[in-house]
Amino acid sequence: MQVAIKWINDQGGIKVGDTVYKLDLKYYDDESKKETVQSLVERLATVDKVKFVLAPYSSGLTLAAAPIAEKYGVLMNSHGGASDYIFEQGYYYVVQTLSPASKYQTGFLDMVHKLDPNAKRLALVYEDKEFSRAVHQAAKKYAEELGFEIVYEKTYPAGTSDLSPILNELKATNPDVIIGGGHFADGQLLASQLAELKIDVKAISILVAPALPAFYEALGTNAEGICAPAQWEVGVKYSPDVAKELGFEWYGPTQDEFMKLFKEIAGEDKTPSYHAAEAAAVLSYAKAIEKAQSLDPAKVREAMNDLGFMCVYGMWKIDPETGKQAGHEMVIIQWQGGEKKIVWPTAAANSDPCYPIPSWDEKSAGKICGT
Amino acid sequence: MAFFEQLASNLIYGMLLGGVYGLATMGLSLIFGVLRVVNVGHGAFIMLGAFTAFWMFTLYSIPPIASIVMALVIGLALGYLIFMSVMRRLLDAPELSTLLAMFGIGIFIEELAKFFWGPDYVGYSWNIGGISFPITEIPFTKICAFISSIIIAALLYIWFQRTKLGKAIRAVVEDREGAMVCGVDVNRIYALSFALGIGLTVLSGVLVTLFTPVGINVYMGGDYTLKAFVIAVLGGLGSPWGAFYAGFIFGLLENGSYTLLGLIPGVEPFGLTRFVSFAGLLVILLVKPTGLLGGE
C-alpha cells in the first residue's frame, strides 16, 4: 500500500478539478478479530471520516467488514479476500482487487488446454473445506466448458495423514491432468503421495502449498513441474510495453520501481508477495477518483464500472454488477530446475511451461524440468 | 476385481499406518496407566519427534531411522524434567490439575517451537525406493516405520516382562499400595514411567514423519492427539499393549472403511471414515467402557 501511495504522491498526487490531493494512509490493527474489524471500519467511516477503505486481510474479515462499509456508504476495496461469496451479497460499495476463488484453477486449465487440447482426462482431489471446495467446484464447471472430461473427483478431510485410499482409486482412472489441494500440509502430502504411488500425469496444479519455497525444500526434485496458482509473483513480466501490446493503459510503478520502493519502505531483506495486490487496490482508487473527478464514494464506484488498467499486479477491472475482480488473471507458477517460474498467462510469464512434466521415475533419477 | 484390489491396497496401507498409530499411542497409555495422568499435550511431543527427524536429516543428513535413538533420548530427558519440575507436585492433586498442566505444557512447547522454528510447513525427502505391487506401490520409508514400530514395541514388551524395573512398573499399575508395601519406590517408578511415556511419544514422532515426511509443522500434533485418544480408549485406557493393537485396528478401520463406504452412492467416503471411527468409539464406550481390549 505504502509503495503505491508514495508513488502516487511522488507523481504529484491525484487531481480533482483544480485541487491536487495527496494520499494519506490511516490504519488500525484489527487483531484478526471480526468484532474488532467491524468497530474499526465504523470508526474509520464516522470518526476519521475516511471515504475509501482498504479491506482487512482474509475473506472472513472482509465479509465482516462489508456490511459496515455498505451501511456508511464508504467504498471498500478487497485485496485480501478472495471468496466469491462476499460479492454475491449485493453490496454496492465493496469491490475486489484479488482474483476470486472461482478463478484460482481456471488459468491452469486454460494453459493445459492451449498446450495440449488432447489432454482431456481431468481428476480433482481437494480438501473438504469451504475455500478449496469453492475453487474446485468453479474449476470443474470451467473445465467442462473447455471440453475436459472429469474422470475422478473426491475430497479428503483436513488433517489426513494418508491419502492412499483416494490416490489408489484415482490411479485406476488414468487421468492426464490433476488439480487439487487446499492448504499447506495436505498440498505437500498430495504431491508426496502422488510420487510414492507413482501416479504419472502430464500436468498437476495444487492450491497454496507449491507457491511456497518450503514445498521444494520438502519434496526436492519430486516438486519439479508441479504448478500452483498465485495472485502475483516477483518476476512477472507485466510492463507498460505489455500493456501497450494488449491495448491497455498502464498505471503505477513498473516492476523495477515497485521492487525498489518496496525495499526502501519494507527493508532490503523482505520480498513482496500479497503487497502487489494491495498496491493495485490503492492505484485503482487513485485512478477511479481521477476518472470520476469527485471524492464521493458513489461516484467513484460508478467510475470503477468501466475502469480498466494494467499495473504491476496485472490487469484491474471489476464486474460492474457484483464488484468482483474480472480483469486480473491468476499467474501460474511451476517449479523448474529448483526455481519457481511464472509460466502463465503469457503476458506475465518469465518461462515456458514444462509440459508434459517428467515422470516420477525420471524425477527420482534426477531429471528436472528444462533438461 | 477393482474393488478387491482397492480394498487390499487400502488394508496394506492401513496396517502400515496402524503400526505407527499404535506406537504413537503407547506413551499416552503408559502415562495414564501408571500415573493416572491424561496427557492432553500428547501431540506436542509427537511434533518434537517429527522435528528431530527433520532437523537431523536436513542439517546433518542423518537418516530419519537413526533419529529414533536421538528422539528417545530427548524424550526421556524432557519427560524426566517435566516430571521433576511439574508433575511430581501434582500427583496428589485432582485429575483436572494434571490434565490442565499437560494441556499447558503442550501449548508451551508448541509456542516455543514456533518461536524457534517458525510457523512453516516443512518436510524432507528421504528417497530409498519402494516395492512395486501390481495393485499399489509401497515406499520403503513406510515399511521402515512399520517394522521399527513392531521392533520397539517388542523390545518394550521384553523389558516389561523380564527386567526388575519393568516388573515394578507393572506392579504399580496393578496396585500402588501393594507395590509400596513390597518396597517399590513408587515415586521413582512414576518418574521412570513418565519419562518413558514421553520418550516413546517423541520417538513415535520420528516414525510419523517416516510415514508422512511432509506437512511437518509446530501444530501438527492436534490430529495425532485426537486419534491417540480414540486408540487409547479402544485399547482400554492405561494398557500400552492394548493401545498398540488398537492402533492396527484403527488404521485398518480408517483406510479399510474407505473402500466399503465408497460403495454407497453419493457419499464422500473420506469424510465419513472419521465419522465411522468416532462413532465406533462412542459405541465401544457405551457397550464396554473399559475399552475394546481393556480388562473387566
Interface residues (C-beta under 8 A of the other chain):
Chain A: D128 K154 T155 Y156 P157 G159 T160 S161 D162 S164 P165 I166 N168 E169 A172 F184 A185 D186 Q188 L189 A191 S192 E196 L197 K198 A209 L212 A214 E217 A218 L219 G220 N222 S364
Chain B: A2 E5 Q6 S9 N10 Y13 L17 D120 Y121 V122 G123 Y124 S125 N127 G130 S132 I135 T136 E137 I138 P139 K142 V208 F211 T212 P213 V214 G215 I216 N217 M220 G222 D223 E254 N255 Y258 T259 G262 E268 P269 F270 G271 T273 R274
